[in-house]
Amino acid sequence: MNFTTVLSICLISLHIAAMPIFGREAKLVIWPAKLSEDANEYSLLPKQELRDEDAVLLYEQALEKLPKDADTDQIRQWLNLPAEQFPQEQAEKTLQQYMESLRLVARAARCGECNWPEYKPGAQPAIQSRCRYLAFVIGLWARLEISRSEYDGAMAAMQTGFGMAKHLGQTPIIVQALIGAAVSALMCRDVEQFIQGENAPNLYWALENLPEPFIDMEEAIESEKRARLEQVANDALRKQFEQQLGPAHERVRMVAKKLDSNLNVLQCIEAIRIYAAEHEGQLPDKLSEINEVEVPDDPLTGESFVYRRTAAGAVLAAEPTRAGTEKDTIHYELTMRK
């Protein structure tokens, strides 16, 4: 395999890094919610209590059990509906056809072992095409539970989604790690819905306890780079190839940072809900007024998120200059109920 062919394959496999999967503009109506006294009461990752099973085999089985002719466009439409329009009865009926896959993926997410095969240049992970499909189904499960104010069930669904995403990120394949980040971004939408519930528990500690970076791209980057460079016999071409890979790998790292920014801004909202619970339902005028907990910064800059009061409530955002492009911007309009 010559240098040009190897480089072309590499760049094709990295195209997903430029996808605007973390851009978000939304209006959230939130309620005051006190900080839990137990920092471990809620978790967005499942306990990895199954030590004698390999998650990879269970994920493969879950994907094989997915219906081949399901209407995923309908599921996506439902996930974009406001809470008051969410079709509970139809969603429950639809989820019945996915129960076997959901049971398998929930079990996989609890496995302590997840042994993905080694990277081979030119090969793409077999699970790549269907993981987002499964993530949308998990999201539908979470949304149904949230719409019914069944917050324990919603936590189980979100743990399954974030657990699968974390496992996908523990891979020697860059594309698969990026899919893990994309699944995580989809799960962040469920967190958005969760924290808008009237009696929804505060998830500040659950978000605080997530690892950072949530998806560590370094293992996949180093594994692929090592394997690809072995395909280039000429030392001069190998050096040139490594230099060419640099910018693509930086884009991959930026995807991980954008995901962490997405998670941190949600934790920031939970800090705001804590403040409101201690101040008669009032929003802070500035983030610096929140003293009950530490307010997370934007990992992309190391600085505070943009926050300003408005007539209706407040705006919380990562500005385009911080997030990279307009399409990657996080922009929430917050309204506080009392």
C-alpha positions in Angstrom: 0.0 0.0 0.0 1.6 3.3 -1.1 1.7 6.5 0.9 -1.1 8.2 -1.1 -3.5 5.3 -0.6 -2.8 5.1 3.1 -3.3 8.8 3.6 -6.5 8.8 1.6 -7.9 6.0 3.8 -6.8 7.9 6.9 -8.5 11.1 5.9 -11.7 9.4 4.9 -11.9 7.7 8.3 -11.3 11.0 10.1 -14.0 13.0 8.3 -16.5 12.5 11.1 -14.2 14.6 13.3 -15.4 17.7 11.5 -19.1 16.9 11.9 -21.1 19.5 14.0 -22.4 16.9 16.5 -22.1 19.1 19.5 -23.7 22.3 18.3 -26.9 23.0 20.3 -29.4 25.8 20.6 -32.3 25.2 22.9 -34.8 26.8 25.3 -34.9 25.0 28.6 -37.5 25.5 31.3 -35.9 24.4 34.6 -36.9 24.1 38.2 -34.9 24.7 41.4 -33.4 21.5 42.7 -31.2 21.1 45.8 -27.8 19.4 45.8 -27.9 15.8 46.9 -26.2 15.3 50.3 -24.8 12.0 48.9 -22.4 12.7 46.0 -22.8 9.1 44.9 -26.6 8.9 45.0 -26.9 9.4 41.2 -24.5 8.3 38.4 -24.6 8.7 34.7 -22.4 5.6 34.3 -23.5 2.1 35.4 -21.6 0.1 38.0 -19.3 -2.2 36.1 -20.3 -5.2 38.2 -20.2 -8.0 35.6 -16.6 -9.2 35.6 -17.0 -12.5 33.8 -18.4 -11.3 30.5 -17.0 -9.3 27.6 -19.1 -6.3 26.7 -18.1 -6.6 23.0 -19.9 -9.8 22.5 -23.1 -8.4 24.1 -22.9 -5.3 22.0 -22.6 -7.4 18.8 -25.6 -9.4 19.9 -27.7 -6.3 20.7 -26.9 -4.8 17.3 -27.8 -8.1 15.5 -31.2 -8.1 17.3 -32.2 -4.7 16.0 -35.1 -4.8 13.6 -33.9 -4.4 10.0 -37.0 -2.5 8.9 -37.6 -0.2 11.8 -38.6 3.5 11.2 -35.6 5.3 12.8 -36.8 8.6 11.2 -39.9 8.4 13.3 -37.9 7.9 16.5 -35.8 10.9 15.7 -38.9 13.0 15.1 -40.2 12.0 18.5 -37.0 12.8 20.2 -37.2 16.4 18.8 -40.7 17.0 20.2 -41.3 19.2 23.3 -42.2 17.2 26.4 -45.9 18.0 26.3 -46.1 16.6 22.7 -44.2 13.4 23.4 -46.4 10.4 22.3 -46.0 8.1 25.3 -48.3 5.3 24.1 -46.8 5.1 20.6 -43.2 5.3 22.1 -44.0 2.4 24.5 -45.4 0.3 21.7 -42.4 1.0 19.5 -39.9 0.1 22.2 -41.5 -3.3 22.6 -39.8 -4.4 19.3 -36.4 -3.4 20.7 -36.6 -5.0 24.2 -34.2 -7.8 23.4 -31.6 -5.4 22.1 -32.1 -3.1 25.1 -31.7 -5.9 27.6 -28.4 -6.9 26.0 -27.0 -3.4 25.7 -27.9 -2.7 29.3 -26.0 -5.8 30.4 -23.1 -4.9 28.2 -22.8 -1.4 29.7 -22.3 -3.0 33.1 -19.4 -5.2 32.0 -16.0 -4.5 33.4 -14.3 -6.1 30.4 -14.6 -4.6 26.9 -12.0 -6.1 24.5 -12.2 -4.6 21.1 -10.1 -6.2 18.3 -6.8 -4.6 17.3 -6.8 -2.0 14.6 -6.0 -3.1 11.0 -5.4 -0.5 8.4 -8.3 -0.2 5.9 -10.7 -2.1 8.1 -13.7 -0.3 9.7 -15.4 -1.6 12.9 -18.3 -3.9 12.1 -20.6 -2.2 14.6 -20.0 1.3 13.1 -23.2 1.5 11.0 -25.7 0.6 13.7 -24.4 2.1 17.0 -26.2 5.4 16.4 -29.3 3.6 15.6 -29.1 1.8 18.9 -28.3 5.1 20.7 -31.6 6.7 19.3 -33.5 3.7 20.7 -31.9 4.2 24.1 -32.8 7.9 23.9 -36.4 7.0 23.2 -36.4 4.8 26.3 -35.0 7.6 28.4 -37.5 10.1 26.9 -40.4 7.8 27.7 -39.3 7.5 31.3 -38.7 11.2 31.7 -42.2 12.0 30.2 -43.7 9.9 32.9 -41.5 11.4 35.7 -40.0 8.0 36.2 -36.6 9.3 37.0 -35.1 6.1 38.3 -36.0 4.5 35.0 -34.6 7.5 33.1 -31.3 7.2 35.0 -31.1 3.5 34.0 -31.6 4.4 30.4 -29.0 7.2 30.5 -26.5 5.0 32.3 -26.9 2.5 29.5 -26.3 5.1 26.8 -23.3 6.7 28.5 -21.9 3.3 29.5 -22.1 2.2 25.8 -20.5 5.4 24.7 -17.7 5.1 27.2 -17.0 1.5 26.0 -17.0 2.6 22.4 -14.3 5.1 23.3 -12.1 2.4 24.8 -10.9 1.3 21.4 -7.8 1.3 19.1 -9.9 2.6 16.2 -10.4 6.4 15.8 -13.7 6.2 13.9 -15.2 4.1 16.7 -14.0 6.5 19.4 -15.6 9.3 17.5 -18.8 7.3 17.4 -18.6 7.0 21.1 -18.3 10.7 21.4 -21.3 11.1 19.1 -23.4 8.7 21.2 -22.4 10.7 24.3 -23.6 13.9 22.6 -27.0 12.2 21.9 -27.2 11.2 25.6 -26.6 14.8 26.6 -29.9 15.6 24.9 -31.6 13.2 27.3 -29.9 15.0 30.3 -31.4 18.2 28.9 -34.9 16.7 29.1 -34.3 15.1 32.5 -33.3 18.3 34.2 -36.5 20.0 33.0 -38.7 17.7 35.0 -40.5 19.4 37.9 -39.2 17.0 40.5 -36.1 15.8 38.7 -33.2 15.1 41.0 -30.2 17.4 40.6 -27.4 15.7 38.5 -24.6 18.1 39.6 -22.6 15.2 41.3 -23.4 12.8 38.5 -21.9 15.1 36.0 -19.0 16.0 38.3 -18.1 12.4 38.8 -17.7 11.6 35.1 -14.1 11.2 33.9 -12.5 14.0 32.0 -11.9 13.6 29.2 -15.0 11.4 28.9 -13.7 9.9 25.7 -9.9 9.7 25.7 -8.8 9.6 22.0 -5.1 9.1 22.7 -5.1 5.2 22.7 -6.9 5.2 19.3 -4.7 7.9 17.8 -1.5 6.2 18.8 -2.7 2.7 17.8 -3.8 3.8 14.3 -0.7 6.0 13.8 1.6 3.1 14.7 -0.3 0.7 12.5 -0.4 3.1 9.5 3.2 4.1 9.7 4.2 0.4 9.6 2.6 0.4 6.1 5.0 3.0 4.8 8.4 1.6 4.1 10.3 4.8 3.1 11.6 6.8 6.1 11.1 10.1 4.3 7.5 9.3 3.4 6.9 8.0 6.9 8.0 11.4 8.3 5.9 13.2 5.8 2.9 11.0 6.6 3.2 11.6 10.3 3.3 15.4 9.7 0.1 15.0 7.6 -1.6 13.1 10.3 -1.0 15.8 12.9 -3.8 18.2 12.0 -6.3 15.4 11.6 -5.4 14.0 15.0 -5.8 17.5 16.5 -9.4 17.6 15.1 -10.1 14.3 16.8 -8.8 15.7 20.1 -11.0 18.7 19.6 -14.1 16.5 19.3 -13.3 15.1 22.8 -13.0 18.6 24.2 -16.3 19.6 22.6 -18.0 16.7 24.3 -16.5 17.7 27.7 -17.7 21.2 27.1 -21.2 19.9 26.4 -21.1 17.9 29.7 -19.7 20.9 31.7 -22.4 23.3 30.5 -25.0 20.9 31.7 -23.3 20.7 35.0 -23.3 24.5 35.0 -27.1 24.4 34.6 -27.4 22.1 37.6 -25.3 24.6 39.6 -27.8 27.3 38.6 -30.7 25.0 39.8 -28.9 24.6 43.1 -28.5 28.4 43.5 -32.2 28.9 42.7 -33.2 26.3 45.3 -31.3 28.3 48.0 -32.5 31.7 46.8 -36.3 31.4 46.5 -36.3 30.3 42.9 -34.2 33.2 41.6 -31.5 33.0 38.9 -28.1 34.4 39.7 -27.1 37.7 38.1 -23.7 36.2 37.5 -22.2 32.8 37.7 -19.7 34.1 40.2 -22.6 34.5 42.7 -23.0 30.7 42.9 -21.2 29.7 46.1 -23.0 26.5 46.9 -20.9 24.5 44.5 -18.0 25.0 42.1 -19.2 26.1 38.7 -17.3 24.3 35.9 -15.4 26.2 33.2 -15.5 25.6 29.5 -12.7 23.0 28.8 -12.1 24.6 25.4 -10.8 27.8 27.0 -10.3 27.2 30.7 -12.6 30.2 31.3 -16.2 30.5 32.5 -19.1 29.9 30.1 -20.9 33.1 28.9 -23.8 33.9 31.1 -26.1 36.9 31.1 -29.6 37.7 32.5 -32.4 38.4 30.1 -36.0 39.7 30.6 -37.3 36.1 30.4 -34.5 34.4 32.4 -30.9 33.9 31.3 -28.6 32.8 28.5 -25.8 30.3 29.0 -23.5 29.7 26.1 -20.1 28.8 24.7 -19.6 31.5 22.1 -18.6 30.6 18.5 -15.1 31.9 19.0 -14.6 29.5 21.8 -16.4 26.4 20.4 -14.7 26.6 17.0 -17.5 27.4 14.5 -21.1 28.6 14.5 -22.4 25.1 14.0 -20.6 23.9 17.2 -22.0 26.6 19.4 -23.8 25.7 22.6 -26.5 28.3 23.4 -29.2 27.7 26.0 -32.0 30.1 26.9 -33.0 29.3 30.5 -36.3 30.1 32.1 -36.7 29.3 35.8 -40.0 28.0 37.2 -40.8 28.4 40.9 
